Amino acid sequence: MGRLILIVLVVLLVLWLLRRALAAGKRQDAPSESGAPDLVSCAHCGVNLPRSEARSAGGRHFCSEEHWRLGPRED
Ligand SMILES: [Zn+2]
């Protein structure tokens, strides 16, 4: 009887570890709804770059320190 309980506990532990592994894998595969990186365009030159690499100021994004200093291009 003790052995049966042990087997049940091992099966539950394996299932729990599998669910955890699947949940972690899903989170890594889907940073956004499409799986593509979150791109923003530079307010000065219009180049697209990942949001994490962009400089942001006043709700606008810039590709570099230089373009951030120059500000949005007006045309
Ligand atoms: Zn730029």
N, CA, C, O and the ligand as a Tripos MOL2 file, in Angstrom:
@<TRIPOS>MOLECULE
protein
  301   299    76     0     0
PROTEIN
NO_CHARGES

@<TRIPOS>ATOM
      1 N           0.8420   -1.2120    0.0000 N.3       1 MET1
      2 CA          0.0000    0.0000    0.0000 C.3       1 MET1
      3 C           0.8680    1.2500    0.0000 C.2       1 MET1
      4 O           0.5920    2.2130   -0.7150 O.2       1 MET1
      5 N           1.9080    1.2210    0.8030 N.am      2 GLY2
      6 CA          2.8440    2.3470    0.8540 C.3       2 GLY2
      7 C           3.4860    2.5860   -0.4860 C.2       2 GLY2
      8 O           3.7200    3.7350   -0.8620 O.2       2 GLY2
      9 N           3.7820    1.5070   -1.2320 N.am      3 ARG3
     10 CA          4.4160    1.6300   -2.5440 C.3       3 ARG3
     11 C           3.4660    2.3000   -3.5410 C.2       3 ARG3
     12 O           3.9020    3.1070   -4.3620 O.2       3 ARG3
     13 N           2.1680    1.9710   -3.4760 N.am      4 LEU4
     14 CA          1.1720    2.5700   -4.3850 C.3       4 LEU4
     15 C           1.1050    4.0780   -4.1790 C.2       4 LEU4
     16 O           1.0560    4.8380   -5.1460 O.2       4 LEU4
     17 N           1.1030    4.5070   -2.9340 N.am      5 ILE5
     18 CA          1.0750    5.9440   -2.6280 C.3       5 ILE5
     19 C           2.3200    6.6250   -3.1920 C.2       5 ILE5
     20 O           2.2430    7.7300   -3.7290 O.2       5 ILE5
     21 N           3.4550    5.9620   -3.0680 N.am      6 LEU6
     22 CA          4.7150    6.5100   -3.5780 C.3       6 LEU6
     23 C           4.6400    6.6830   -5.0910 C.2       6 LEU6
     24 O           5.0650    7.7090   -5.6240 O.2       6 LEU6
     25 N           4.0910    5.6640   -5.7930 N.am      7 ILE7
     26 CA          3.9730    5.7400   -7.2570 C.3       7 ILE7
     27 C           3.0560    6.9030   -7.6490 C.2       7 ILE7
     28 O           3.3740    7.6630   -8.5630 O.2       7 ILE7
     29 N           1.9260    7.0410   -6.9640 N.am      8 VAL8
     30 CA          0.9870    8.1360   -7.2490 C.3       8 VAL8
     31 C           1.6710    9.4830   -7.0420 C.2       8 VAL8
     32 O           1.4980   10.3970   -7.8500 O.2       8 VAL8
     33 N           2.4390    9.6120   -5.9730 N.am      9 LEU9
     34 CA          3.1400   10.8710   -5.6900 C.3       9 LEU9
     35 C           4.1650   11.1740   -6.7780 C.2       9 LEU9
     36 O           4.3040   12.3260   -7.1880 O.2       9 LEU9
     37 N           4.8850   10.1540   -7.2530 N.am     10 VAL10
     38 CA          5.8940   10.3500   -8.3010 C.3      10 VAL10
     39 C           5.2090   10.7850   -9.5970 C.2      10 VAL10
     40 O           5.6960   11.6830  -10.2840 O.2      10 VAL10
     41 N           4.0660   10.1420   -9.9380 N.am     11 VAL11
     42 CA          3.3330   10.5090  -11.1580 C.3      11 VAL11
     43 C           2.8530   11.9550  -11.0660 C.2      11 VAL11
     44 O           2.9760   12.7110  -12.0300 O.2      11 VAL11
     45 N           2.3040   12.3450   -9.9080 N.am     12 LEU12
     46 CA          1.8380   13.7210   -9.7360 C.3      12 LEU12
     47 C           2.9940   14.7070   -9.8580 C.2      12 LEU12
     48 O           2.8400   15.7770  -10.4480 O.2      12 LEU12
     49 N           4.1580   14.3490   -9.2990 N.am     13 LEU13
     50 CA          5.3280   15.2230   -9.3650 C.3      13 LEU13
     51 C           5.7790   15.4010  -10.8170 C.2      13 LEU13
     52 O           6.1030   16.5130  -11.2350 O.2      13 LEU13
     53 N           5.8010   14.3000  -11.5910 N.am     14 VAL14
     54 CA          6.2110   14.3610  -13.0010 C.3      14 VAL14
     55 C           5.2290   15.2260  -13.7920 C.2      14 VAL14
     56 O           5.6490   16.0530  -14.6020 O.2      14 VAL14
     57 N           3.9280   15.0430  -13.5660 N.am     15 LEU15
     58 CA          2.9190   15.8480  -14.2690 C.3      15 LEU15
     59 C           3.0780   17.3310  -13.9410 C.2      15 LEU15
     60 O           2.9520   18.1870  -14.8170 O.2      15 LEU15
     61 N           3.3560   17.6250  -12.6720 N.am     16 TRP16
     62 CA          3.5290   19.0210  -12.2360 C.3      16 TRP16
     63 C           4.7480   19.6450  -12.9040 C.2      16 TRP16
     64 O           4.7020   20.7920  -13.3470 O.2      16 TRP16
     65 N           5.8480   18.8780  -12.9730 N.am     17 LEU17
     66 CA          7.0690   19.3770  -13.6180 C.3      17 LEU17
     67 C           6.8400   19.5890  -15.1140 C.2      17 LEU17
     68 O           7.3340   20.5650  -15.6790 O.2      17 LEU17
     69 N           6.0890   18.6780  -15.7680 N.am     18 LEU18
     70 CA          5.7940   18.8220  -17.1960 C.3      18 LEU18
     71 C           4.9730   20.0740  -17.4570 C.2      18 LEU18
     72 O           5.2500   20.8180  -18.3980 O.2      18 LEU18
     73 N           3.9520   20.3110  -16.6180 N.am     19 ARG19
     74 CA          3.1150   21.5160  -16.7840 C.3      19 ARG19
     75 C           3.9330   22.7860  -16.5980 C.2      19 ARG19
     76 O           3.7510   23.7660  -17.3200 O.2      19 ARG19
     77 N           4.8360   22.7550  -15.6210 N.am     20 ARG20
     78 CA          5.7050   23.9090  -15.3840 C.3      20 ARG20
     79 C           6.6040   24.1630  -16.5920 C.2      20 ARG20
     80 O           6.7720   25.3080  -17.0120 O.2      20 ARG20
     81 N           7.1820   23.1010  -17.1510 N.am     21 ALA21
     82 CA          8.0830   23.2150  -18.3100 C.3      21 ALA21
     83 C           7.3210   23.7460  -19.5190 C.2      21 ALA21
     84 O           7.8310   24.5910  -20.2560 O.2      21 ALA21
     85 N           6.0920   23.2490  -19.7240 N.am     22 LEU22
     86 CA          5.2830   23.7050  -20.8570 C.3      22 LEU22
     87 C           4.9150   25.1710  -20.6990 C.2      22 LEU22
     88 O           4.9560   25.9220  -21.6730 O.2      22 LEU22
     89 N           4.5590   25.5910  -19.5020 N.am     23 ALA23
     90 CA          4.1820   26.9870  -19.2560 C.3      23 ALA23
     91 C           5.3800   27.9010  -19.4860 C.2      23 ALA23
     92 O           5.2290   28.9770  -20.0660 O.2      23 ALA23
     93 N           6.5650   27.4940  -19.0440 N.am     24 ALA24
     94 CA          7.7690   28.3050  -19.2200 C.3      24 ALA24
     95 C           8.1060   28.4190  -20.7080 C.2      24 ALA24
     96 O           8.4840   29.4940  -21.1760 O.2      24 ALA24
     97 N           7.9730   27.3200  -21.4520 N.am     25 GLY25
     98 CA          8.2530   27.3220  -22.8910 C.3      25 GLY25
     99 C           7.3150   28.2480  -23.6330 C.2      25 GLY25
    100 O           7.7410   28.9940  -24.5150 O.2      25 GLY25
    101 N           6.0350   28.2060  -23.2790 N.am     26 LYS26
    102 CA          5.0460   29.0680  -23.9320 C.3      26 LYS26
    103 C           5.3690   30.5310  -23.6960 C.2      26 LYS26
    104 O           5.2630   31.3430  -24.6150 O.2      26 LYS26
    105 N           5.7600   30.8790  -22.4760 N.am     27 ARG27
    106 CA          6.0630   32.2650  -22.1550 C.3      27 ARG27
    107 C           7.2450   32.7710  -22.9780 C.2      27 ARG27
    108 O           7.2420   33.9190  -23.4220 O.2      27 ARG27
    109 N           8.2600   31.9190  -23.1860 N.am     28 GLN28
    110 CA          9.4410   32.3310  -23.9450 C.3      28 GLN28
    111 C           9.1240   32.4680  -25.4360 C.2      28 GLN28
    112 O           9.6960   33.3210  -26.1150 O.2      28 GLN28
    113 N           8.2110   31.6270  -25.9490 N.am     29 ASP29
    114 CA          7.9230   31.6420  -27.3820 C.3      29 ASP29
    115 C           7.0280   32.7970  -27.7920 C.2      29 ASP29
    116 O           7.0000   33.1480  -28.9710 O.2      29 ASP29
    117 N           6.2980   33.4010  -26.8690 N.am     30 ALA30
    118 CA          5.3230   34.4170  -27.2400 C.3      30 ALA30
    119 C           5.5330   35.7230  -26.4800 C.2      30 ALA30
    120 O           4.7850   36.0160  -25.5470 O.2      30 ALA30
    121 N           6.5440   36.5180  -26.8660 N.am     31 PRO31
    122 CA          6.7170   37.8280  -26.2340 C.3      31 PRO31
    123 C           5.5900   38.7800  -26.5940 C.2      31 PRO31
    124 O           5.2200   39.6350  -25.7890 O.2      31 PRO31
    125 N           5.0320   38.6390  -27.8130 N.am     32 SER32
    126 CA          3.8570   39.4100  -28.2040 C.3      32 SER32
    127 C           2.9250   38.4820  -28.9660 C.2      32 SER32
    128 O           3.2400   37.3030  -29.1310 O.2      32 SER32
    129 N           1.7900   38.9780  -29.4320 N.am     33 GLU33
    130 CA          0.7880   38.1020  -30.0200 C.3      33 GLU33
    131 C           1.2680   37.4020  -31.2890 C.2      33 GLU33
    132 O           0.8330   36.2850  -31.5690 O.2      33 GLU33
    133 N           2.1600   38.0330  -32.0670 N.am     34 SER34
    134 CA          2.6130   37.4480  -33.3190 C.3      34 SER34
    135 C           3.9300   36.7040  -33.1680 C.2      34 SER34
    136 O           4.3160   35.9510  -34.0620 O.2      34 SER34
    137 N           4.6350   36.9040  -32.0440 N.am     35 GLY35
    138 CA          5.9300   36.2870  -31.8590 C.3      35 GLY35
    139 C           7.0610   37.1620  -32.3570 C.2      35 GLY35
    140 O           8.2250   36.8670  -32.0870 O.2      35 GLY35
    141 N           6.7500   38.2460  -33.0880 N.am     36 ALA36
    142 CA          7.7680   39.1660  -33.5820 C.3      36 ALA36
    143 C           8.1540   40.1440  -32.4760 C.2      36 ALA36
    144 O           7.3510   40.4150  -31.5830 O.2      36 ALA36
    145 N           9.3820   40.6790  -32.5270 N.am     37 PRO37
    146 CA          9.7490   41.6690  -31.5260 C.3      37 PRO37
    147 C           8.8940   42.9210  -31.6550 C.2      37 PRO37
    148 O           8.3970   43.2420  -32.7340 O.2      37 PRO37
    149 N           8.7300   43.6250  -30.5320 N.am     38 ASP38
    150 CA          7.9080   44.8280  -30.4850 C.3      38 ASP38
    151 C           8.6950   45.9780  -31.1050 C.2      38 ASP38
    152 O           9.5860   46.5370  -30.4660 O.2      38 ASP38
    153 N           8.3680   46.3330  -32.3530 N.am     39 LEU39
    154 CA          9.1280   47.3530  -33.0790 C.3      39 LEU39
    155 C           8.4950   48.7310  -32.9430 C.2      39 LEU39
    156 O           7.2740   48.8770  -32.9030 O.2      39 LEU39
    157 N           9.3620   49.7350  -32.8730 N.am     40 VAL40
    158 CA          8.9150   51.1270  -32.9000 C.3      40 VAL40
    159 C           9.7460   51.8190  -33.9760 C.2      40 VAL40
    160 O          10.8290   51.3450  -34.3190 O.2      40 VAL40
    161 N           9.2480   52.9400  -34.5140 N.am     41 SER41
    162 CA         10.0220   53.6410  -35.5240 C.3      41 SER41
    163 C          10.5740   54.9420  -34.9580 C.2      41 SER41
    164 O           9.9350   55.6160  -34.1500 O.2      41 SER41
    165 N          11.7770   55.2730  -35.4070 N.am     42 CYS42
    166 CA         12.4550   56.4850  -34.9500 C.3      42 CYS42
    167 C          11.6710   57.7040  -35.4300 C.2      42 CYS42
    168 O          11.3040   57.7920  -36.6020 O.2      42 CYS42
    169 N          11.4130   58.6510  -34.5120 N.am     43 ALA43
    170 CA         10.6490   59.8460  -34.8560 C.3      43 ALA43
    171 C          11.4680   60.7900  -35.7410 C.2      43 ALA43
    172 O          10.9140   61.7110  -36.3410 O.2      43 ALA43
    173 N          12.7800   60.5670  -35.8240 N.am     44 HIS44
    174 CA         13.6240   61.4470  -36.6320 C.3      44 HIS44
    175 C          13.8620   60.8790  -38.0330 C.2      44 HIS44
    176 O          13.6340   61.5710  -39.0250 O.2      44 HIS44
    177 N          14.3180   59.6230  -38.1230 N.am     45 CYS45
    178 CA         14.6600   59.0490  -39.4300 C.3      45 CYS45
    179 C          13.7030   57.9470  -39.8640 C.2      45 CYS45
    180 O          13.7470   57.5210  -41.0180 O.2      45 CYS45
    181 N          12.8360   57.4720  -38.9640 N.am     46 GLY46
    182 CA         11.8230   56.4970  -39.3460 C.3      46 GLY46
    183 C          12.2790   55.0570  -39.3540 C.2      46 GLY46
    184 O          11.5100   54.1730  -39.7320 O.2      46 GLY46
    185 N          13.5270   54.7930  -38.9420 N.am     47 VAL47
    186 CA         14.0190   53.4150  -38.9390 C.3      47 VAL47
    187 C          13.2930   52.6050  -37.8560 C.2      47 VAL47
    188 O          12.9980   53.1210  -36.7780 O.2      47 VAL47
    189 N          13.0100   51.3310  -38.1560 N.am     48 ASN48
    190 CA         12.3530   50.4660  -37.1740 C.3      48 ASN48
    191 C          13.3970   49.7690  -36.3140 C.2      48 ASN48
    192 O          14.4140   49.2900  -36.8140 O.2      48 ASN48
    193 N          13.1270   49.7190  -35.0060 N.am     49 LEU49
    194 CA         14.0260   49.0240  -34.0970 C.3      49 LEU49
    195 C          13.2210   48.4960  -32.9220 C.2      49 LEU49
    196 O          12.1360   49.0030  -32.6370 O.2      49 LEU49
    197 N          13.7500   47.4620  -32.2250 N.am     50 PRO50
    198 CA         13.0170   46.9330  -31.0680 C.3      50 PRO50
    199 C          12.8320   48.0020  -30.0080 C.2      50 PRO50
    200 O          13.7190   48.8190  -29.7620 O.2      50 PRO50
    201 N          11.6560   47.9820  -29.3820 N.am     51 ARG51
    202 CA         11.3320   48.9810  -28.3590 C.3      51 ARG51
    203 C          12.3810   48.9980  -27.2420 C.2      51 ARG51
    204 O          12.6840   50.0540  -26.6880 O.2      51 ARG51
    205 N          12.9320   47.8280  -26.9160 N.am     52 SER52
    206 CA         13.8970   47.7520  -25.8130 C.3      52 SER52
    207 C          15.1950   48.4800  -26.1390 C.2      52 SER52
    208 O          15.9300   48.8610  -25.2270 O.2      52 SER52
    209 N          15.4970   48.6870  -27.4530 N.am     53 GLU53
    210 CA         16.7420   49.3580  -27.8390 C.3      53 GLU53
    211 C          16.5170   50.8280  -28.1660 C.2      53 GLU53
    212 O          17.4730   51.5670  -28.4040 O.2      53 GLU53
    213 N          15.2590   51.2540  -28.1770 N.am     54 ALA54
    214 CA         14.9620   52.6380  -28.5620 C.3      54 ALA54
    215 C          15.0750   53.5690  -27.3620 C.2      54 ALA54
    216 O          14.8540   53.1740  -26.2170 O.2      54 ALA54
    217 N          15.4250   54.8200  -27.6580 N.am     55 ARG55
    218 CA         15.3700   55.8760  -26.6430 C.3      55 ARG55
    219 C          13.9900   56.4970  -26.7270 C.2      55 ARG55
    220 O          13.5230   56.8180  -27.8190 O.2      55 ARG55
    221 N          13.3300   56.6720  -25.5920 N.am     56 SER56
    222 CA         11.9740   57.2010  -25.5960 C.3      56 SER56
    223 C          11.9320   58.5330  -24.8850 C.2      56 SER56
    224 O          12.5600   58.7130  -23.8420 O.2      56 SER56
    225 N          11.1800   59.4770  -25.4590 N.am     57 ALA57
    226 CA         10.9860   60.7830  -24.8400 C.3      57 ALA57
    227 C           9.6670   61.3510  -25.3120 C.2      57 ALA57
    228 O           9.4190   61.4470  -26.5140 O.2      57 ALA57
    229 N           8.8160   61.7310  -24.3680 N.am     58 GLY58
    230 CA          7.5380   62.3430  -24.6940 C.3      58 GLY58
    231 C           6.6470   61.4890  -25.5880 C.2      58 GLY58
    232 O           5.9400   62.0140  -26.4470 O.2      58 GLY58
    233 N           6.6800   60.1740  -25.3870 N.am     59 GLY59
    234 CA          5.8400   59.2860  -26.1790 C.3      59 GLY59
    235 C           6.4000   58.9960  -27.5580 C.2      59 GLY59
    236 O           5.7720   58.2720  -28.3300 O.2      59 GLY59
    237 N           7.5700   59.5420  -27.8920 N.am     60 ARG60
    238 CA          8.2170   59.2730  -29.1770 C.3      60 ARG60
    239 C           9.4370   58.3950  -28.9480 C.2      60 ARG60
    240 O           9.9860   58.3430  -27.8470 O.2      60 ARG60
    241 N           9.8500   57.7070  -30.0020 N.am     61 HIS61
    242 CA         10.9870   56.8010  -29.8960 C.3      61 HIS61
    243 C          12.0570   57.2240  -30.8940 C.2      61 HIS61
    244 O          11.7540   57.6920  -31.9910 O.2      61 HIS61
    245 N          13.3090   57.0510  -30.4960 N.am     62 PHE62
    246 CA         14.4360   57.4270  -31.3510 C.3      62 PHE62
    247 C          15.4210   56.2740  -31.4260 C.2      62 PHE62
    248 O          15.5590   55.4940  -30.4830 O.2      62 PHE62
    249 N          16.1170   56.1770  -32.5840 N.am     63 CYS63
    250 CA         17.0110   55.0420  -32.8110 C.3      63 CYS63
    251 C          18.3530   55.2380  -32.1330 C.2      63 CYS63
    252 O          19.0590   54.2630  -31.8740 O.2      63 CYS63
    253 N          18.7190   56.4660  -31.8430 N.am     64 SER64
    254 CA         20.0480   56.7180  -31.2880 C.3      64 SER64
    255 C          20.0260   57.9630  -30.4180 C.2      64 SER64
    256 O          19.0900   58.7630  -30.4410 O.2      64 SER64
    257 N          21.1110   58.0920  -29.6430 N.am     65 GLU65
    258 CA         21.2990   59.2700  -28.7890 C.3      65 GLU65
    259 C          21.2640   60.5400  -29.6370 C.2      65 GLU65
    260 O          20.6860   61.5470  -29.2270 O.2      65 GLU65
    261 N          21.8890   60.4910  -30.8290 N.am     66 GLU66
    262 CA         21.9790   61.6670  -31.6980 C.3      66 GLU66
    263 C          20.5880   62.1100  -32.1650 C.2      66 GLU66
    264 O          20.2500   63.2920  -32.1010 O.2      66 GLU66
    265 N          19.7860   61.1460  -32.6330 N.am     67 HIS67
    266 CA         18.4490   61.4880  -33.1180 C.3      67 HIS67
    267 C          17.5370   61.9160  -31.9720 C.2      67 HIS67
    268 O          16.6280   62.7240  -32.1570 O.2      67 HIS67
    269 N          17.7920   61.3590  -30.7730 N.am     68 TRP68
    270 CA         17.0150   61.7680  -29.6000 C.3      68 TRP68
    271 C          17.3090   63.2430  -29.3080 C.2      68 TRP68
    272 O          16.4030   63.9980  -28.9540 O.2      68 TRP68
    273 N          18.5980   63.6590  -29.4590 N.am     69 ARG69
    274 CA         18.9680   65.0480  -29.1990 C.3      69 ARG69
    275 C          18.3990   65.9870  -30.2900 C.2      69 ARG69
    276 O          17.9590   67.0990  -30.0000 O.2      69 ARG69
    277 N          18.4210   65.5050  -31.5550 N.am     70 LEU70
    278 CA         17.9100   66.3240  -32.6700 C.3      70 LEU70
    279 C          16.3940   66.4730  -32.5920 C.2      70 LEU70
    280 O          15.8410   67.4690  -33.0570 O.2      70 LEU70
    281 N          15.7150   65.4750  -31.9980 N.am     71 GLY71
    282 CA         14.2750   65.5420  -31.8540 C.3      71 GLY71
    283 C          13.5540   65.0740  -33.1070 C.2      71 GLY71
    284 O          14.1930   64.7340  -34.1030 O.2      71 GLY71
    285 N          12.2040   65.0540  -33.0630 N.am     72 PRO72
    286 CA         11.4370   64.5950  -34.2190 C.3      72 PRO72
    287 C          11.6160   65.5050  -35.4160 C.2      72 PRO72
    288 O          11.6570   66.7280  -35.2830 O.2      72 PRO72
    289 N          11.7230   64.8870  -36.6030 N.am     73 ARG73
    290 CA         11.8730   65.6800  -37.8190 C.3      73 ARG73
    291 C          10.5110   66.2140  -38.2070 C.2      73 ARG73
    292 O           9.5250   65.4770  -38.2090 O.2      73 ARG73
    293 N          10.4560   67.4840  -38.5310 N.am     74 GLU74
    294 CA          9.1760   68.1000  -38.8980 C.3      74 GLU74
    295 C           9.1280   68.3120  -40.3960 C.2      74 GLU74
    296 O           9.8930   69.0940  -40.9610 O.2      74 GLU74
    297 N           8.1970   67.5870  -41.0350 N.am     75 ASP75
    298 CA          7.9730   67.8120  -42.4680 C.3      75 ASP75
    299 C           6.5700   67.4020  -42.8650 C.2      75 ASP75
    300 O           6.2000   67.5200  -44.0330 O.2      75 ASP75
    301 ZN         16.8420   57.7740  -36.1700 Zn       76 ZN76
@<TRIPOS>BOND
     1     1     2 1
     2     2     3 1
     3     3     4 2
     4     3     5 am
     5     5     6 1
     6     6     7 1
     7     7     8 2
     8     7     9 am
     9     9    10 1
    10    10    11 1
    11    11    12 2
    12    11    13 am
    13    13    14 1
    14    14    15 1
    15    15    16 2
    16    15    17 am
    17    17    18 1
    18    18    19 1
    19    19    20 2
    20    19    21 am
    21    21    22 1
    22    22    23 1
    23    23    24 2
    24    23    25 am
    25    25    26 1
    26    26    27 1
    27    27    28 2
    28    27    29 am
    29    29    30 1
    30    30    31 1
    31    31    32 2
    32    31    33 am
    33    33    34 1
    34    34    35 1
    35    35    36 2
    36    35    37 am
    37    37    38 1
    38    38    39 1
    39    39    40 2
    40    39    41 am
    41    41    42 1
    42    42    43 1
    43    43    44 2
    44    43    45 am
    45    45    46 1
    46    46    47 1
    47    47    48 2
    48    47    49 am
    49    49    50 1
    50    50    51 1
    51    51    52 2
    52    51    53 am
    53    53    54 1
    54    54    55 1
    55    55    56 2
    56    55    57 am
    57    57    58 1
    58    58    59 1
    59    59    60 2
    60    59    61 am
    61    61    62 1
    62    62    63 1
    63    63    64 2
    64    63    65 am
    65    65    66 1
    66    66    67 1
    67    67    68 2
    68    67    69 am
    69    69    70 1
    70    70    71 1
    71    71    72 2
    72    71    73 am
    73    73    74 1
    74    74    75 1
    75    75    76 2
    76    75    77 am
    77    77    78 1
    78    78    79 1
    79    79    80 2
    80    79    81 am
    81    81    82 1
    82    82    83 1
    83    83    84 2
    84    83    85 am
    85    85    86 1
    86    86    87 1
    87    87    88 2
    88    87    89 am
    89    89    90 1
    90    90    91 1
    91    91    92 2
    92    91    93 am
    93    93    94 1
    94    94    95 1
    95    95    96 2
    96    95    97 am
    97    97    98 1
    98    98    99 1
    99    99   100 2
   100    99   101 am
   101   101   102 1
   102   102   103 1
   103   103   104 2
   104   103   105 am
   105   105   106 1
   106   106   107 1
   107   107   108 2
   108   107   109 am
   109   109   110 1
   110   110   111 1
   111   111   112 2
   112   111   113 am
   113   113   114 1
   114   114   115 1
   115   115   116 2
   116   115   117 am
   117   117   118 1
   118   118   119 1
   119   119   120 2
   120   119   121 am
   121   121   122 1
   122   122   123 1
   123   123   124 2
   124   123   125 am
   125   125   126 1
   126   126   127 1
   127   127   128 2
   128   127   129 am
   129   129   130 1
   130   130   131 1
   131   131   132 2
   132   131   133 am
   133   133   134 1
   134   134   135 1
   135   135   136 2
   136   135   137 am
   137   137   138 1
   138   138   139 1
   139   139   140 2
   140   139   141 am
   141   141   142 1
   142   142   143 1
   143   143   144 2
   144   143   145 am
   145   145   146 1
   146   146   147 1
   147   147   148 2
   148   147   149 am
   149   149   150 1
   150   150   151 1
   151   151   152 2
   152   151   153 am
   153   153   154 1
   154   154   155 1
   155   155   156 2
   156   155   157 am
   157   157   158 1
   158   158   159 1
   159   159   160 2
   160   159   161 am
   161   161   162 1
   162   162   163 1
   163   163   164 2
   164   163   165 am
   165   165   166 1
   166   166   167 1
   167   167   168 2
   168   167   169 am
   169   169   170 1
   170   170   171 1
   171   171   172 2
   172   171   173 am
   173   173   174 1
   174   174   175 1
   175   175   176 2
   176   175   177 am
   177   177   178 1
   178   178   179 1
   179   179   180 2
   180   179   181 am
   181   181   182 1
   182   182   183 1
   183   183   184 2
   184   183   185 am
   185   185   186 1
   186   186   187 1
   187   187   188 2
   188   187   189 am
   189   189   190 1
   190   190   191 1
   191   191   192 2
   192   191   193 am
   193   193   194 1
   194   194   195 1
   195   195   196 2
   196   195   197 am
   197   197   198 1
   198   198   199 1
   199   199   200 2
   200   199   201 am
   201   201   202 1
   202   202   203 1
   203   203   204 2
   204   203   205 am
   205   205   206 1
   206   206   207 1
   207   207   208 2
   208   207   209 am
   209   209   210 1
   210   210   211 1
   211   211   212 2
   212   211   213 am
   213   213   214 1
   214   214   215 1
   215   215   216 2
   216   215   217 am
   217   217   218 1
   218   218   219 1
   219   219   220 2
   220   219   221 am
   221   221   222 1
   222   222   223 1
   223   223   224 2
   224   223   225 am
   225   225   226 1
   226   226   227 1
   227   227   228 2
   228   227   229 am
   229   229   230 1
   230   230   231 1
   231   231   232 2
   232   231   233 am
   233   233   234 1
   234   234   235 1
   235   235   236 2
   236   235   237 am
   237   237   238 1
   238   238   239 1
   239   239   240 2
   240   239   241 am
   241   241   242 1
   242   242   243 1
   243   243   244 2
   244   243   245 am
   245   245   246 1
   246   246   247 1
   247   247   248 2
   248   247   249 am
   249   249   250 1
   250   250   251 1
   251   251   252 2
   252   251   253 am
   253   253   254 1
   254   254   255 1
   255   255   256 2
   256   255   257 am
   257   257   258 1
   258   258   259 1
   259   259   260 2
   260   259   261 am
   261   261   262 1
   262   262   263 1
   263   263   264 2
   264   263   265 am
   265   265   266 1
   266   266   267 1
   267   267   268 2
   268   267   269 am
   269   269   270 1
   270   270   271 1
   271   271   272 2
   272   271   273 am
   273   273   274 1
   274   274   275 1
   275   275   276 2
   276   275   277 am
   277   277   278 1
   278   278   279 1
   279   279   280 2
   280   279   281 am
   281   281   282 1
   282   282   283 1
   283   283   284 2
   284   283   285 am
   285   285   286 1
   286   286   287 1
   287   287   288 2
   288   287   289 am
   289   289   290 1
   290   290   291 1
   291   291   292 2
   292   291   293 am
   293   293   294 1
   294   294   295 1
   295   295   296 2
   296   295   297 am
   297   297   298 1
   298   298   299 1
   299   299   300 2
@<TRIPOS>SUBSTRUCTURE
     1 MET1         2 RESIDUE 1 A MET
     2 GLY2         6 RESIDUE 1 A GLY
     3 ARG3        10 RESIDUE 1 A ARG
     4 LEU4        14 RESIDUE 1 A LEU
     5 ILE5        18 RESIDUE 1 A ILE
     6 LEU6        22 RESIDUE 1 A LEU
     7 ILE7        26 RESIDUE 1 A ILE
     8 VAL8        30 RESIDUE 1 A VAL
     9 LEU9        34 RESIDUE 1 A LEU
    10 VAL10       38 RESIDUE 1 A VAL
    11 VAL11       42 RESIDUE 1 A VAL
    12 LEU12       46 RESIDUE 1 A LEU
    13 LEU13       50 RESIDUE 1 A LEU
    14 VAL14       54 RESIDUE 1 A VAL
    15 LEU15       58 RESIDUE 1 A LEU
    16 TRP16       62 RESIDUE 1 A TRP
    17 LEU17       66 RESIDUE 1 A LEU
    18 LEU18       70 RESIDUE 1 A LEU
    19 ARG19       74 RESIDUE 1 A ARG
    20 ARG20       78 RESIDUE 1 A ARG
    21 ALA21       82 RESIDUE 1 A ALA
    22 LEU22       86 RESIDUE 1 A LEU
    23 ALA23       90 RESIDUE 1 A ALA
    24 ALA24       94 RESIDUE 1 A ALA
    25 GLY25       98 RESIDUE 1 A GLY
    26 LYS26      102 RESIDUE 1 A LYS
    27 ARG27      106 RESIDUE 1 A ARG
    28 GLN28      110 RESIDUE 1 A GLN
    29 ASP29      114 RESIDUE 1 A ASP
    30 ALA30      118 RESIDUE 1 A ALA
    31 PRO31      122 RESIDUE 1 A PRO
    32 SER32      126 RESIDUE 1 A SER
    33 GLU33      130 RESIDUE 1 A GLU
    34 SER34      134 RESIDUE 1 A SER
    35 GLY35      138 RESIDUE 1 A GLY
    36 ALA36      142 RESIDUE 1 A ALA
    37 PRO37      146 RESIDUE 1 A PRO
    38 ASP38      150 RESIDUE 1 A ASP
    39 LEU39      154 RESIDUE 1 A LEU
    40 VAL40      158 RESIDUE 1 A VAL
    41 SER41      162 RESIDUE 1 A SER
    42 CYS42      166 RESIDUE 1 A CYS
    43 ALA43      170 RESIDUE 1 A ALA
    44 HIS44      174 RESIDUE 1 A HIS
    45 CYS45      178 RESIDUE 1 A CYS
    46 GLY46      182 RESIDUE 1 A GLY
    47 VAL47      186 RESIDUE 1 A VAL
    48 ASN48      190 RESIDUE 1 A ASN
    49 LEU49      194 RESIDUE 1 A LEU
    50 PRO50      198 RESIDUE 1 A PRO
    51 ARG51      202 RESIDUE 1 A ARG
    52 SER52      206 RESIDUE 1 A SER
    53 GLU53      210 RESIDUE 1 A GLU
    54 ALA54      214 RESIDUE 1 A ALA
    55 ARG55      218 RESIDUE 1 A ARG
    56 SER56      222 RESIDUE 1 A SER
    57 ALA57      226 RESIDUE 1 A ALA
    58 GLY58      230 RESIDUE 1 A GLY
    59 GLY59      234 RESIDUE 1 A GLY
    60 ARG60      238 RESIDUE 1 A ARG
    61 HIS61      242 RESIDUE 1 A HIS
    62 PHE62      246 RESIDUE 1 A PHE
    63 CYS63      250 RESIDUE 1 A CYS
    64 SER64      254 RESIDUE 1 A SER
    65 GLU65      258 RESIDUE 1 A GLU
    66 GLU66      262 RESIDUE 1 A GLU
    67 HIS67      266 RESIDUE 1 A HIS
    68 TRP68      270 RESIDUE 1 A TRP
    69 ARG69      274 RESIDUE 1 A ARG
    70 LEU70      278 RESIDUE 1 A LEU
    71 GLY71      282 RESIDUE 1 A GLY
    72 PRO72      286 RESIDUE 1 A PRO
    73 ARG73      290 RESIDUE 1 A ARG
    74 GLU74      294 RESIDUE 1 A GLU
    75 ASP75      298 RESIDUE 1 A ASP
    76 ZN76       301 GROUP 0 **** ****
